[in-house]
Structures are given as C-alpha cells and as structure tokens.
C-alpha cells in the first residue's frame, strides 16, 4: 500500500493525444494524479469539470493534472473535447497503474461484485514523492480539496 512521503510508483501511459507520458518526465513540478472510473459518466464528468472550472488556480500553482481511467485514448479524446477539459487524460486499459497505486479494487452494485477504480487522487511533489493521498473522493468537492492539498 502506498503511503504519504514515499516514492510514487513510476509509470508510462498513453495520453488522449496519442503520445505517452511518464511520471519521471514530470519531475520538478507537482503532479495531481487522479483516478476515475469511466469517461462521460455523471460523477466523473462532475469531477473533471470541477478541475476545468478551477484550471487557472491549478496553473497558477504550477501543477500538472493527469486524469487516469481504464478507458481507451479514443474514449478520452471524446470526453475531453465534449467538456473542454484543459488537462491530459491517460489510458490505463490494463489497469496496471491503478493496481500499482492500490485503487483497482473490488466494488459492488445491485448485489453484484466487480473490479473497478476507487475514485482516488495522489498529489505527487516535484521530487516524485507522494505528498497527499485522497481516497473515495467526492466529485463535487474534488477540485477544491486538491487545491487545498497543493503547496
């Protein structure tokens, strides 16, 4: 299990723009790595649009925001364009990064259990260490909660 103050698990994932991004390449700036279950669903849209609406403040703090879900890069493009999201979305289709961060968990709905993303956010400092862990975040207050956790 990841703990605050420890090195963040490294990764390289495909972006919604068709490139790839690695955590190592972002050293020197704080990174907001937020995991969400699925593109274009009510909670995930609220969460993403909250960040979009507070984007100037994220930029002012020098934060790089990365949204991660098991959806494909193609799905991410549609989601990003539909809502005018100014940050990068990463495709974790095999959920390996979600597993590394401990957010690929057993969930239940209507009496059925399944594996999925636990809506969680990790604030990673400029040195690549986990500065703050937020689990089971609330979509409607997510942006404000993250901004409060940023230096």
N, C-alpha and C positions, 0 to 999 in steps of 0.2 A: 504494500500500500504506500502511495506517495505521501510524503509529509512536507509541511512548510519548512523551508530552509535547506531542502535537499536539491540536488541537481534534477532539473526537469528531464524526463525521458526524451531523447532525441528522436527525430522523425524526418521523413521526406514524403510529401504528399502532392498529388496533382491538384492544381488550382482550377478555379472556374474559367480561367483564361487559357487553359491548356498547357501552362508551364508547370514547373514543380517548385516547391519551396521547402527548405529545410530549416529547422529551428536554429542550427548553427549559423546559418547565413544572416540571422536577425540579431545576433549579439550586438550589444551596445545600445539597444532600445528596449523598453519594456514591451512585453507581448501579452495580449489578452487572448487566451486560447479558450474559446467556448464551444462546448459540445452540445448539440441539439438533436432531437430525434429525427426530424424529417422536414424537408423543404415544403413551403406553402401550406402548412397546417396552422390552425389558429394560434396556439401557444408559440410556435416557432416564428411565425410572422410577427406577432406582438414583440417578441424578444428582439428580433433583427431590426424591426422598425424603431424600437426604442434606442438602439445603438445609432441607427441612421439619424434620428432626430437630435441626438446629443453629439454628433460627429465632430463638431467644431471643438468641443471640450476634449474629446479623445485626441484630436490632432494637436491641440494646444499642449497636451501633456506628453506628446511625442510617442504615444502608444501605437503599436501595430496590432490591429484586431483581426483575428482569424476565426471564422466560424467553421466547425467541423461536424459533418454528419456522414452516415453511410450512403447517402445519395450519390449519384454519378455527377461528374463535372458538367454534363449536359443539363441535368436537372438543376444544378446550381446556377448555371447561366440564366435559365428561365426565371428562377426565383430572384436572382439579383436584379435582372432587368425589370421584372414586374414591379418591384418595390423600390427601385433606385438605390440599392444598397451600395455605399461607397467603400466597402471593405471586402477583402478576399474570403471566398468560401473554399474549403478544402474537401476533397472526396476521399473518404476513408471506407471504401466499399467493402474491404475485408475486415473492417473494424479492428485492425491490429493496433492502431494508435489509441483508440478508445479503450482497448484492453490494457495497453501499457499504462494508461492513466487511471485505470480502475473504474471506468464509467460504463463499460459494457456489462450490464447486469441483468439478472432475472427480474422480469416485471410481470404484472398480472392485470388483466382487464376482462370483465364479464366472466370471471371464473376460469379463464384460460391463462396459462403462464407462457411466456416467451422471452427471448433475449432481446435487449434493446438498450438505447442510450439513456443513462440517467443524466438529466439536464444539469450540467456542471460547468464551472468556469475556473480556470487556473490563470492567475496573474504571475507571469514569469519576469523576473528582474533582468536588467541589462547584462548581468553576468551568467544568465541561463539557469538561475535557481528559482524554485517555486516560492514566491513571496506570499501568496494567498490562495487558499482553496475554498471554493464555494460550491457546495453540493445541493442538489434539489432546489435550484434557484427558481424564483418566481419570475415569469416572463415580464410582467408589468412593472416590476421594480428593478429588473436586472441591470439596466444601463446605469442608474443612479448608484446601485450597490457596487458595481465595478469601479465607477469613478471614485467612490469613497475609498476604495482599496488601492487605487493607484497613487504612487508618490507625487 
